[in-house]
Amino acid sequence: MSLSDYRLLTFDVYGTLIDWEGGILAAFQPTLDKNNAHFSREHLLLTYHELERDQQTKTPDMPYHQLLTTVHPHFAARLGLTAPTTEESKTFGESVGNWPAFPDTVEALKRLAKQYKLVVLSNVDRESFARSNAGSLEGFPFDLIITAQDVGSYKPDLRNFRYMLGAVQTEFGVDATQVLQTAQSQFHDHHPAREVGVKSVWIERPGATMGNMAENVFDWRFDTLGEMADALERE
């Protein structure tokens, strides 16, 4: 099969289109500065990812920005730092909408939109995504937006993927064989997509840490979304 044989892309946004890891680290930097603390990038991200994953399992219906607010003091405690104030944790949670898009994202989306319907399947809440879309995603007009808040669970829960498949069948007449899950995270996206019969494109952002697994499953692999758009155009 060729990339051009498919009709619809479902995007993980944070980690694939937007710099999730850089956003988390920048939002946590004031806590590190307050404590005059220094840790490796990998240690910070792996610690954070474990705490976020556990909280998503405990509270699958909690909006993502509230979930980040909840995780923030646990993140500080796990690192042996002083407890943040309520306001500091709220600021951390509300940082989502300010995280930057990767430099190639918006232009690549415009190119891919010539071939595909473009659908968001994100673990954030509607409000946070709306801020990102109006901000670093420059108001890009996605064809459909599905958040964890809409589903009531967080990826890698298969309910999110089944919800998406039902929605794209209803909205566009597209079934699982015509969908490509386009994402960075093996944990959140590629493994569950494989379980529901959806092929995937791994956007393996260089240096990415969160969501990595020992076994990588994918049907195509590119470093950036721009490289995927290049490959599509070559076809």
C-alpha positions as CSV (number, residue, x, y, z in Angstrom):
1,M,0.0,0.0,0.0
2,S,1.0,3.6,-0.6
3,L,0.4,6.6,1.6
4,S,-1.9,8.0,-1.1
5,D,-4.2,4.9,-0.8
6,Y,-5.6,6.3,2.4
7,R,-8.3,8.9,2.9
8,L,-7.9,10.1,6.5
9,L,-5.2,10.9,9.0
10,T,-5.8,10.9,12.8
11,F,-3.3,13.0,14.7
12,D,-2.0,12.8,18.1
13,V,-1.3,16.5,18.6
14,Y,1.0,16.9,21.7
15,G,4.2,15.2,20.8
16,T,3.5,15.0,17.1
17,L,2.3,18.4,16.0
18,I,3.2,20.3,19.2
19,D,6.3,20.0,21.3
20,W,4.8,18.2,24.3
21,E,8.1,17.5,25.9
22,G,9.6,20.9,25.5
23,G,6.3,22.4,26.8
24,I,6.3,20.3,29.9
25,L,9.9,21.1,30.6
26,A,9.5,24.9,30.1
27,A,6.4,24.9,32.3
28,F,8.2,23.1,35.1
29,Q,11.4,25.2,34.9
30,P,10.1,27.8,37.4
31,T,9.7,25.0,40.0
32,L,13.3,23.9,39.3
33,D,14.5,27.5,39.5
34,K,12.7,28.0,42.8
35,N,14.5,25.0,44.2
36,N,17.9,25.7,42.5
37,A,17.5,22.1,41.2
38,H,19.0,20.4,38.2
39,F,18.0,17.0,36.6
40,S,18.7,15.5,33.2
41,R,16.0,16.0,30.6
42,E,15.4,12.2,30.4
43,H,14.9,11.8,34.1
44,L,12.4,14.7,34.2
45,L,10.4,13.4,31.3
46,L,10.4,9.8,32.4
47,T,9.3,10.8,35.9
48,Y,6.6,13.1,34.6
49,H,5.3,10.5,32.1
50,E,4.9,7.9,34.8
51,L,3.0,10.3,37.0
52,E,0.8,11.5,34.2
53,R,0.0,7.9,33.0
54,D,-1.0,6.9,36.5
55,Q,-3.2,9.9,37.0
56,Q,-4.9,9.3,33.7
57,T,-5.7,5.8,34.8
58,K,-7.1,7.0,38.2
59,T,-9.2,9.9,36.8
60,P,-10.0,9.2,33.1
61,D,-12.7,11.8,33.0
62,M,-10.6,14.6,34.4
63,P,-9.9,17.4,31.8
64,Y,-6.2,17.4,30.9
65,H,-5.3,20.9,32.2
66,Q,-6.8,19.9,35.6
67,L,-4.9,16.7,35.4
68,L,-1.6,18.6,34.9
69,T,-2.5,20.8,37.8
70,T,-3.0,17.7,39.9
71,V,0.2,16.0,38.8
72,H,2.4,19.1,39.4
73,P,2.8,18.8,43.2
74,H,3.4,15.0,42.9
75,F,6.1,15.7,40.3
76,A,7.8,18.1,42.6
77,A,7.6,15.7,45.5
78,R,8.9,12.8,43.5
79,L,12.0,14.9,42.7
80,G,12.4,15.9,46.4
81,L,11.5,19.6,45.8
82,T,9.4,21.8,48.0
83,A,5.7,21.7,47.6
84,P,4.4,24.3,45.0
85,T,1.7,26.7,45.8
86,T,-1.8,26.1,44.4
87,E,-1.3,29.0,42.0
88,E,2.0,27.6,40.7
89,S,0.3,24.2,40.0
90,K,-2.6,26.0,38.3
91,T,-0.1,27.9,36.1
92,F,1.6,24.6,35.2
93,G,-1.7,23.0,34.2
94,E,-2.8,26.0,32.1
95,S,0.5,26.0,30.2
96,V,-0.8,23.5,27.6
97,G,-2.3,26.1,25.3
98,N,1.0,27.9,25.1
99,W,3.2,24.9,24.1
100,P,4.9,25.5,20.7
101,A,4.2,23.7,17.5
102,F,7.1,22.0,15.8
103,P,8.5,24.2,13.0
104,D,7.3,21.9,10.2
105,T,3.8,21.3,11.5
106,V,1.5,23.9,10.0
107,E,3.0,23.9,6.5
108,A,3.0,20.1,6.5
109,L,-0.7,20.0,7.5
110,K,-1.6,22.3,4.6
111,R,0.2,20.0,2.2
112,L,-1.4,16.8,3.7
113,A,-4.9,18.4,3.6
114,K,-4.7,18.2,-0.2
115,Q,-5.0,14.4,0.1
116,Y,-6.6,13.6,3.4
117,K,-9.3,14.5,5.9
118,L,-7.4,15.6,9.0
119,V,-8.8,14.5,12.3
120,V,-7.5,15.3,15.9
121,L,-7.5,12.4,18.4
122,S,-5.9,14.1,21.4
123,N,-5.5,13.4,25.1
124,V,-6.1,17.0,26.0
125,D,-9.4,18.8,26.8
126,R,-11.4,20.9,24.4
127,E,-10.4,24.2,26.0
128,S,-6.7,23.5,25.9
129,F,-6.8,22.3,22.3
130,A,-8.8,25.4,21.3
131,R,-6.0,27.6,22.7
132,S,-3.3,25.6,20.9
133,N,-5.2,25.7,17.7
134,A,-5.7,29.4,17.9
135,G,-2.1,29.8,18.9
136,S,0.8,27.9,17.6
137,L,-1.3,25.9,15.1
138,E,-2.3,29.2,13.5
139,G,-6.0,28.4,13.4
140,F,-5.6,25.3,11.1
141,P,-9.0,24.0,10.1
142,F,-9.1,20.4,11.1
143,D,-12.0,18.4,9.7
144,L,-12.9,16.8,13.1
145,I,-11.6,17.3,16.6
146,I,-11.9,14.5,19.2
147,T,-10.4,15.0,22.7
148,A,-10.1,12.7,25.7
149,Q,-12.8,15.0,27.3
150,D,-15.2,13.9,24.5
151,V,-14.6,10.2,25.0
152,G,-14.2,10.1,28.8
153,S,-10.9,8.2,28.7
154,Y,-7.3,8.7,27.8
155,K,-5.3,6.9,25.1
156,P,-4.0,4.2,25.0
157,D,-7.6,3.1,26.1
158,L,-9.1,1.4,23.0
159,R,-12.3,3.3,23.7
160,N,-10.7,6.4,22.2
161,F,-9.8,4.7,19.0
162,R,-13.2,3.0,18.7
163,Y,-14.9,6.3,19.3
164,M,-12.8,7.9,16.5
165,L,-13.6,5.1,14.1
166,G,-17.3,5.4,14.7
167,A,-17.1,9.2,14.3
168,V,-15.2,9.1,11.0
169,Q,-17.5,6.5,9.6
170,T,-20.5,8.7,10.4
171,E,-18.9,12.0,9.3
172,F,-17.0,10.9,6.2
173,G,-17.9,7.3,5.3
174,V,-14.4,6.2,6.1
175,D,-13.6,2.9,7.7
176,A,-10.6,1.6,9.6
177,T,-8.8,0.4,6.4
178,Q,-8.7,4.0,5.1
179,V,-7.3,5.6,8.3
180,L,-3.7,6.2,9.2
181,Q,-2.9,7.0,12.9
182,T,-0.2,9.6,12.6
183,A,1.8,10.0,15.9
184,Q,5.0,10.0,17.8
185,S,4.1,7.9,20.9
186,Q,4.3,4.2,20.6
187,F,2.5,3.8,24.0
188,H,-0.4,6.2,23.4
189,D,-1.0,5.6,19.7
190,H,0.8,3.0,17.6
191,H,0.2,-0.1,19.8
192,P,-3.5,0.6,20.4
193,A,-4.1,1.6,16.8
194,R,-2.7,-1.8,15.8
195,E,-5.1,-3.5,18.1
196,V,-8.2,-1.9,16.4
197,G,-6.9,-2.6,12.9
198,V,-5.6,0.8,12.0
199,K,-2.3,1.2,10.3
200,S,0.1,4.0,11.5
201,V,2.7,6.5,10.5
202,W,5.4,6.9,13.2
203,I,6.6,10.6,13.4
204,E,9.6,9.8,15.4
205,R,10.6,13.2,16.6
206,P,14.3,13.2,17.2
207,G,15.2,13.0,20.9
208,A,11.6,12.1,22.0
209,T,11.4,10.3,25.3
210,M,7.8,10.0,26.5
211,G,5.7,7.2,25.1
212,N,8.7,5.1,23.9
213,M,8.4,1.3,24.2
214,A,10.8,-1.6,23.7
215,E,8.8,-2.8,20.7
216,N,8.0,-0.3,17.9
217,V,5.1,-1.0,15.6
218,F,4.4,1.1,12.5
219,D,3.8,1.0,8.8
220,W,5.7,4.1,7.8
221,R,8.3,6.1,9.7
222,F,9.5,9.7,9.3
223,D,11.4,12.1,11.6
224,T,9.0,14.9,10.9
225,L,5.6,15.6,9.5
226,G,7.2,17.6,6.8
227,E,9.1,14.4,5.7
228,M,5.8,12.6,5.5
229,A,4.3,15.3,3.3
230,D,7.4,15.1,1.1
231,A,7.0,11.3,0.7
232,L,3.3,11.7,-0.2
233,E,4.1,14.3,-2.9
234,R,6.8,12.0,-4.4
235,E,4.2,9.4,-4.8
